[in-house]
C-alpha cells in the first residue's frame, strides 16, 4: 500500500488537504514536510511522540523532514484547545525548554541537515519588527477568516487576547519562510487535529504571497483519546513524559502494559512500525487469548525500545515480573529504586522491629493488626515470609544495604530505606 494508504489504515489521518494531488506529488519525488513543537514544558510527553513517529514514517519512505522547535511561537502560546490564556513563560525559560527539546529529538532522529533537519522558528520570528509583520503579512489575513477558525471561535466567549490571536499569523509565517527557503523548499505541514486552522492559514498565506499555483499540502493527525473518552497519556499521577527523570521507564512501561483491550490495537497502529500482518495477528489474539496480553506487551516493548532503549525496557520488564510474582530477591537496589518510587516508605538509620515497621509505614493500622498479619503469614520481608513478631529489620539484611521491601498480602508493597 502507498504511504497515504498506510496512514489511513493506521487511523493517522484526521483531515487532509488536496489528497489526490498529494498522492500524485508523493510519487513524483521526495517531498519536504515539517511539524512544529512548542516548548511549553521541560519535556515532551507521550502525545508528542505520535507526530514524531508519523514523521519517521515519511522519512523511512525516502521523504525529507523538518522538525521545528517553536522557540518563537512558544513565547506566545497557541490558543488551540485552551479555555483560557496560557501562562506566559519567561523568555529564558522557553529557551531552556527549547534546548531540552533539542536533546530529546536527538534521541529519535539523526539530524544530517539533508534529509532530517532541525530548525527553531526563533531564528526568523525574533528578527521581525511589528510594523513588518502587520504590513507584510497582516494584509493577507481576513479577520472574518480568522474568526471562523475553530481555535479562535472556541475562545470567543471566554475571551482571547490579541497576543494569542496573532499566533496563527506567526505559525503561517513559519510555513511561508520554509517554503521560500531554497535550502528547505518545504511543501507540507502536519500536526494534531487542533492545528487544522493554523495549517490552512499557512497554506492560504503561501498562495496569496507566491500565487495560487503553489503546491502546498496539509495533514492532521487525530488527537489521541482512550475508548472511555479520556486523554491518552494522562494518569492519576499526571502526564506520561518522555524524560526518564520525570516519568521513569518503569512508570511508562506500567502505563503501556495496562492499556485496555479496547484501545491497544489502535495504539499499536498509531505508535509502532509493526506490519499489518503482525498487528492483525495480535488483534486476533486479543479476541481469543486476552489473558496473555500479547498486544499490550508488544505495545510496551515497541514504545519503550524507541523512547528509552533496550536496557531500560529489560529492567522495567524484570521489575514488573518480579513484583507480580513476589520475587523480590531477584531485584537489585537500582531495580527497587525504580519500581518502588511511589510506594509508602520510611527512612531509618536504626534497626526496627517488624511490628513497629508495619505500623510506621502504614501497612497496619495498629500493633495488634500488625501481629495478626504476621501470625497469619501475610507479611514477607525481601521475599521471605516472616512469622516471628520479634523479627528485627537491620541494614545488614537489606538489599545492598539500602532497601528492605515489605509485602503485605499479594499486592501491597512498602519500602524501608536504610541510611548508614
PyMOL commands that set and color helices and strands:
alter all, ss='L'
color gray80, all
select helices_A, chain A and resi 3-9+19-28+46-60+73-75+91-108+122-125+130-140+143-148+150-153+162-165+167-180+193-210+249-257+261-271+276-288+290-292+294-307+310-325+328-330+333-339+354-360+367-375+395-397
alter helices_A, ss='H'
color red, helices_A
select strands_A, chain A and resi 15-16+32-37+64-69+116-120+188-192+217-221+234-235+238-239+345-348+352-353+379-381+384-385+392-393+403-408+412-418
alter strands_A, ss='S'
color yellow, strands_A
deselect
rebuild
show_as cartoon
